[in-house]
Amino acid sequence: MPIDITEARTPALWRQLAAILYDALLVFAVLVVGAALVMIPLGMLGHELAPGNPWFRLYLLALIVAFYSYFWMRGGQTLGMRAWRIRLVRADGGAIGLRDALLRLLAATLSWGACGLGFLWVLVDPGGLSWHDRLSSTRLVLLQKRGTEKRPRRT
């Protein structure tokens, strides 16, 4: 169900960063489990994984991409975003597709790579959007607390 962008509020930067921190802990756990699924069987077979193995790095990167893509495409929220009542939508309010998720991840890398300036941009942007929001034609919206939705008045 599309979100009415004209009525949607953009979450404050502190709330976005809190969700990012929460998700970073989850992604770390996914990477630890994912690495163990490769390294333990190799160790049992008497093999070692060479430091800096490009295939292993690609595998870990794929886990990160899969984590975000899965959650964004399935409801627009990671677990951290759910905890902080944030949803990711397309600029038109529609649901995120695979292309949207991949483009946003790539653009977020640029925002982080510039020492986080892409995230701080929300403080000066007229619409409260980050670089990766603008580059991927997506945006974050703040969801209302449960039970506080506007109800029609009785007449």
C-alpha positions in Angstrom: 0.0 0.0 0.0 1.6 3.3 -1.1 2.3 6.0 1.5 0.9 9.5 1.0 4.2 11.4 0.7 2.5 14.8 1.1 1.5 13.9 4.6 4.6 11.9 5.6 7.2 13.2 8.0 10.9 12.6 7.5 12.5 11.0 10.6 15.1 13.1 12.5 18.8 12.3 11.9 19.2 10.9 15.4 16.4 8.4 14.8 18.0 7.4 11.4 21.4 6.9 13.1 19.9 4.9 15.9 18.3 2.5 13.4 21.6 2.3 11.5 23.4 1.3 14.7 20.7 -1.3 15.6 21.0 -2.8 12.1 24.8 -2.7 12.2 24.7 -5.0 15.2 22.3 -7.3 13.3 24.5 -7.3 10.1 27.5 -8.1 12.3 25.7 -11.1 13.7 24.7 -12.2 10.2 28.4 -11.9 9.0 29.7 -13.9 12.0 27.2 -16.7 11.3 27.8 -16.5 7.6 31.6 -16.7 8.1 31.2 -19.6 10.5 29.2 -21.5 7.9 32.2 -21.4 5.6 35.1 -21.6 8.0 34.0 -24.4 10.2 33.5 -26.9 7.4 36.8 -25.8 5.8 38.5 -26.3 9.1 37.0 -29.8 9.5 38.4 -30.7 6.1 41.8 -29.4 7.1 41.8 -26.4 4.9 42.4 -22.8 5.7 40.8 -19.7 4.2 43.6 -17.4 2.9 43.5 -13.9 4.4 41.9 -11.4 2.0 40.3 -14.1 -0.1 38.4 -12.2 -2.8 35.7 -14.8 -3.0 35.1 -14.8 0.7 34.9 -11.0 0.7 32.4 -11.1 -2.1 30.4 -13.7 -0.2 30.3 -11.4 2.9 29.3 -8.4 0.7 26.5 -10.6 -0.8 25.2 -11.3 2.7 25.0 -7.6 3.5 23.2 -6.8 0.2 20.9 -9.7 0.8 20.1 -8.5 4.3 19.1 -5.0 3.3 17.4 -6.0 0.0 15.3 -8.6 1.7 14.0 -6.4 4.4 13.5 -3.3 2.2 11.6 -5.2 -0.4 9.5 -7.0 2.2 7.8 -4.2 3.9 10.3 -1.4 3.6 11.8 -1.9 7.0 14.9 -3.6 8.5 14.6 -4.7 12.1 16.3 -1.5 13.3 13.9 0.6 11.2 11.0 -1.2 12.6 12.2 -0.5 16.2 12.5 3.2 15.4 9.2 3.5 13.3 11.0 4.3 10.0 9.9 2.9 6.6 11.8 3.2 3.3 9.6 4.0 0.2 10.2 5.1 -3.3 9.9 8.9 -3.9 6.3 8.3 -5.1 5.4 6.5 -1.9 5.4 3.0 -3.5 7.1 -0.2 -2.3 10.9 -0.8 -2.9 11.9 -3.2 -5.6 15.3 -4.9 -6.1 16.6 -2.2 -8.4 15.6 0.5 -5.8 17.3 -1.5 -3.0 20.5 -2.0 -5.0 20.7 1.6 -6.1 20.2 2.8 -2.5 22.9 0.5 -1.2 25.3 1.7 -3.8 24.4 5.4 -3.1 24.7 4.9 0.7 28.2 3.6 0.1 29.0 7.0 -1.4 27.3 8.8 1.6 29.5 6.8 4.0 32.6 7.1 1.8 32.4 10.9 2.1 32.9 10.7 5.9 29.2 10.5 6.4 28.5 13.8 4.7 25.7 12.2 2.7 23.9 11.4 5.9 24.5 14.9 7.4 23.0 16.4 4.3 19.5 15.8 5.8 20.3 18.8 8.1 20.5 21.2 5.2 18.3 19.6 2.6 14.9 21.3 2.2 13.1 17.9 2.1 15.3 16.4 4.8 16.7 13.9 2.3 20.2 12.3 2.3 22.4 11.9 -0.7 21.4 8.3 -1.1 17.7 9.3 -0.9 18.2 11.7 -3.7 20.4 9.4 -5.9 18.1 6.4 -5.5 14.7 8.3 -5.7 13.8 6.8 -2.3 13.0 8.4 1.1 12.5 7.5 4.7 9.2 8.2 6.4 8.3 8.3 10.1 5.5 6.0 11.0 2.9 6.9 13.6 2.8 5.1 16.9 0.4 2.2 16.9 -3.0 3.2 18.1 -2.6 6.9 17.2 -3.8 6.7 13.7 -6.4 9.4 12.8 -9.9 7.9 13.0 -12.9 9.4 11.3 -15.2 11.4 13.5 -18.7 10.2 14.3 -21.4 12.5 13.2 
